[in-house]
Amino acid sequence: MSKAHFEVYVDAEGQYRWRLVHDNGNILADSGEGYASKQKAKQGIQSVKQNASEAEVVEK
């Protein structure tokens, strides 16, 4: 079972954003940008879930 969940919320500018929150309350990741619709924010979450599950760590 996951120890984190995604939250979709509206920011002060009226844009939709998402954040990945650990059960302890720490924010692990966020959208970094506002979306015009809740649907677009949820698409951003799906993209992260699909593309980051096996992402490598690259040191720069």
C-alpha positions as CSV (number, residue, x, y, z in Angstrom):
1,M,0.0,0.0,0.0
2,S,1.3,3.4,-0.9
3,K,2.5,5.8,1.8
4,A,1.6,8.8,-0.3
5,H,-1.3,10.3,-2.2
6,F,-1.9,12.9,-4.9
7,E,-3.9,16.0,-4.0
8,V,-5.5,18.3,-6.6
9,Y,-6.2,21.9,-5.4
10,V,-6.9,25.4,-6.7
11,D,-4.2,28.0,-6.1
12,A,-4.6,31.7,-5.3
13,E,-4.7,32.5,-9.0
14,G,-7.6,30.1,-9.6
15,Q,-5.3,27.5,-11.4
16,Y,-5.4,23.8,-10.6
17,R,-2.3,22.2,-9.2
18,W,-1.3,18.8,-7.8
19,R,1.0,17.7,-5.1
20,L,2.2,14.3,-4.0
21,V,2.0,14.1,-0.2
22,H,3.5,11.5,2.1
23,D,1.3,10.1,4.9
24,N,3.5,12.1,7.4
25,G,2.4,15.4,5.6
26,N,5.6,16.1,3.7
27,I,5.2,17.2,0.1
28,L,7.3,14.9,-2.0
29,A,6.6,16.6,-5.4
30,D,4.3,19.2,-7.0
31,S,3.1,20.2,-10.4
32,G,5.4,23.2,-10.6
33,E,2.8,24.9,-12.8
34,G,-0.9,25.8,-12.7
35,Y,-3.4,24.1,-15.1
36,A,-6.6,25.8,-16.5
37,S,-8.7,22.7,-15.7
38,K,-8.9,20.0,-13.1
39,Q,-8.8,17.5,-16.0
40,K,-5.4,18.8,-17.2
41,A,-4.0,18.6,-13.6
42,K,-5.2,15.0,-13.4
43,Q,-3.5,14.3,-16.8
44,G,-0.3,15.7,-15.3
45,I,-0.6,13.2,-12.4
46,Q,-1.1,10.3,-14.8
47,S,1.9,11.4,-16.8
48,V,4.1,11.4,-13.7
49,K,2.8,8.0,-12.6
50,Q,3.5,6.5,-16.1
51,N,6.8,8.1,-16.8
52,A,8.6,8.3,-13.4
53,S,8.0,4.8,-12.0
54,E,11.3,3.6,-13.5
55,A,13.1,6.9,-13.9
56,E,16.9,6.9,-13.4
57,V,18.7,9.3,-11.1
58,V,21.1,11.4,-13.1
59,E,23.8,13.5,-11.3
60,K,24.7,16.8,-13.0
